[in-house]
Structure formats: structure tokens, C-alpha cells
Amino acid sequence: ATASTAAKPTSSPMVSTSRISAVLAVAGLARCAVQRRATAVKKKGVRVVEGKEIPWNLFSPKAPYQGSCISKETITSKTPLVNWETCHVIMDHGGKVPYIEGQSIGIIAPGPDKKGETPAKIRLYSIASSAPGDDETSKTVSLVVKRVVEVSGKGWCEYSNVPKGKDPEFPDAEKVYRGVCSSHVCDLNAGDDVMITGPTGAEML
């Protein structure tokens, strides 16, 4: 007599409901992330932060906005420190550079910078005014800028961009460095052109 072996029925493993739910949740999150990225780049000059559209990089370093200085006021008194000067500057952007509180704009100085580049590289400054501007017209932006001055023998000074003996304040100093962009901003007069980039930044106040 021959013995017959009964084939054992095969059964497919069961996938738990919780595992299916987890996979679907991950897929849903991925879709949401893609949608958020798509929304963020949907409009030029706009970024979505916490579900709200904010102005973002409307003007780039290669294509800045030409604004103008409305006023510049030194708001500190002279002290023994070489970098005592801080200025409040109001600039007209004609409503073309909207921003919200907490953002920054870039300023491009004519140069040359310490590497000899003209114009100088962009420098970012936190915006000091509220979104409507100090005059509440939504056409101005204000900065508060400290003039960078470094003098050998009077604190740290690594570079020099002033020929020896030629600085009007410190003619006897071995080295004097004056910040290129901060000096540009602090030397502005009413009516002067200002090259503006931005706005940028998503840390809102």
C-alpha cells in the first residue's frame, strides 16, 4: 500500500489594522508635505508660513530695488568707544518692498569691500519699523545700524581698509577698518539712492 501525504493548505498572513493605519498616516503626511512645498513655491515672491502668505525675496542681489533715503539720524552720543555711532535711517521703497515684523532686508553698498569687489556683497539688517513703516504709509522701511569701526590699539582689529595715516579720526593708528555697508548706511543723506533686496526671514515677532 502506498501512503499519501495530504497537502497542507497555505494561508496568507494577516496584516493588522493598526499597521495599515500607520502606513496610511505616513502616506498622508508625505502628501501634505508635498502640497505644502507646492504651495510655498506657487507664487513668486511669496512664502507660506503657518498657513499664511508672507512676502519673500521679491528683490534679489542681482536685481535689487532702487529705493531712496528719506532721513538719517544719529541716535547715540559720542563715547570713548571707537564704534559709538548708531543711526536710524528711513528709506522709501514706494510700496514695492512689503514686509512684516521680524523680517530683514538686504542693503548693497557701492563698495569696494575688503576683497575689492564692486559693488560690495549684500548685508542683511533686521527691519526696525512695523509693517506700515514709521510713517504708516506702507511705503517706507527703517533700519537701526551701528557703524562698524575697528582700530588697532583700541580693541580688536584684524583688517585695514583705510590707508595708514589717512583716517580722519585716527591718523596715527597702524590699522583702521570701517565697515563697508554700515558706513554706507550711516553716511546716507536725504535723497541718496539705496539698493534694497528681500525681504527675507520667517521668524515673526
C-alpha positions in Angstrom: 0.0 0.0 0.0 1.2 3.5 -0.8 1.0 6.2 1.7 -0.4 9.5 0.5 0.6 12.8 2.0 -2.1 15.4 2.4 -1.1 18.8 1.2 -1.3 21.4 3.9 -3.4 24.4 2.9 -1.4 27.6 2.6 -2.7 30.7 4.3 -1.8 34.4 3.6 -0.5 36.3 6.6 -3.0 38.8 8.0 -1.9 42.5 8.1 -3.0 44.1 11.3 -5.4 47.1 11.1 -3.0 49.2 13.2 -0.2 48.6 10.7 -2.4 49.6 7.8 -3.4 52.7 9.6 0.2 53.6 10.3 1.1 53.2 6.6 -1.8 55.4 5.5 -0.9 58.0 8.1 2.7 58.2 6.8 1.4 58.4 3.2 -0.9 61.2 4.2 1.8 63.2 5.9 4.0 62.8 2.8 1.2 64.1 0.6 0.7 67.1 2.9 4.4 67.9 2.8 4.4 67.8 -1.0 1.3 70.0 -1.0 2.9 72.5 1.4 6.1 72.6 -0.7 4.0 73.2 -3.8 2.1 76.0 -2.2 5.3 77.6 -0.9 6.6 77.9 -4.5 3.3 78.5 -6.2 3.7 82.3 -6.2 6.8 84.2 -6.9 7.9 86.5 -4.0 5.6 84.7 -1.6 6.2 82.1 1.1 3.6 80.3 3.2 4.4 80.2 6.9 2.0 78.6 9.3 -0.7 78.8 6.7 -0.2 82.5 5.9 1.4 84.1 2.9 4.2 86.5 3.6 6.4 88.5 1.2 9.6 86.7 0.4 12.7 87.7 -1.7 10.8 90.0 -4.0 14.2 91.5 -5.0 17.4 89.6 -5.3 21.1 90.7 -5.1 21.3 90.5 -8.9 18.1 92.5 -9.3 17.7 94.8 -6.3 15.1 97.6 -5.8 16.4 101.1 -6.0 14.9 103.0 -3.1 15.9 106.3 -1.6 16.9 107.7 1.8 14.3 109.9 3.4 16.2 110.7 6.6 19.2 109.6 8.7 19.6 110.5 12.3 22.4 109.6 14.7 20.7 108.4 17.8 23.7 107.8 20.1 26.1 110.3 21.8 29.8 110.0 21.3 31.7 107.9 23.8 35.3 106.8 24.2 34.4 103.7 22.2 35.5 103.8 18.5 32.2 102.2 17.4 29.9 104.5 19.3 27.7 105.7 16.4 24.3 104.2 15.7 21.9 105.6 13.2 18.2 105.4 12.5 17.5 105.5 8.7 14.2 105.7 7.0 14.1 104.6 3.3 11.4 105.0 0.7 10.5 101.8 -1.2 7.4 103.1 -2.9 5.3 100.2 -1.6 7.3 97.8 -3.8 9.1 96.0 -0.8 6.3 95.0 1.6 7.4 93.2 4.7 6.1 92.1 8.1 7.5 92.5 11.5 10.6 90.3 12.2 11.9 90.2 8.7 15.1 91.5 7.2 16.2 93.4 4.1 19.5 93.4 2.4 21.5 96.5 1.5 24.1 96.6 -1.3 26.8 99.2 -0.7 28.6 100.6 -3.8 31.9 99.2 -2.4 34.6 98.3 -2.8 34.5 95.7 0.0 37.6 94.3 1.8 38.0 91.9 -1.1 37.9 94.7 -3.6 34.6 93.7 -5.0 32.3 96.4 -6.5 29.5 96.6 -5.6 30.0 95.1 -2.2 28.3 91.9 -1.1 24.8 92.2 0.3 24.5 92.8 4.1 21.3 91.8 5.9 19.7 94.1 8.5 16.8 93.4 10.8 13.9 95.8 10.0 13.3 98.2 12.8 9.9 99.5 11.7 6.5 97.9 11.8 4.9 96.7 8.5 3.2 100.0 7.7 6.5 101.8 8.3 7.3 104.6 10.7 5.1 107.0 8.7 2.3 104.3 8.4 2.1 104.7 4.6 3.4 101.1 3.9 5.9 102.8 1.6 8.9 103.1 3.9 11.2 100.8 5.8 13.5 101.8 8.7 16.8 100.4 9.9 18.9 101.0 13.0 22.5 100.4 12.1 25.7 100.6 14.2 28.7 101.9 12.3 31.4 99.3 12.4 34.8 100.8 13.3 37.9 98.8 14.3 41.2 100.5 15.3 44.4 98.8 16.3 45.4 99.6 19.8 41.7 100.4 20.7 40.3 96.9 20.6 40.2 94.1 18.1 41.3 95.0 14.5 42.4 92.3 12.1 41.8 94.0 8.7 42.5 97.5 7.5 40.7 99.2 4.6 42.0 102.7 5.2 45.5 103.7 4.1 47.8 104.3 7.0 47.7 107.9 8.2 44.6 108.7 6.1 41.8 108.1 8.6 40.4 111.5 9.7 39.6 110.3 13.2 42.6 108.0 13.8 45.5 109.2 11.6 48.1 107.7 13.9 46.6 104.2 14.0 48.5 101.3 12.5 45.3 99.8 11.1 41.7 101.1 10.8 38.8 99.1 9.4 35.5 100.8 8.6 32.5 98.5 7.9 31.7 98.9 4.2 27.9 98.6 4.4 27.4 100.0 7.9 29.4 103.1 6.8 27.3 103.3 3.6 24.1 103.3 5.6 25.3 105.7 8.3 26.6 108.1 5.6 23.3 108.3 3.7 21.7 111.7 3.2 18.2 112.5 2.2 17.6 111.8 -1.5 20.5 109.3 -1.8 19.8 106.0 -3.7 19.7 102.8 -1.7 19.8 99.3 -3.3 17.5 97.0 -1.4 16.9 93.3 -1.5 14.4 90.9 0.2 12.5 90.8 2.4 13.6 87.6 4.0 13.2 85.7 7.2 10.2 83.8 8.7 10.8 84.4 12.4 7.9 86.7 13.1 7.6 89.0 16.2 
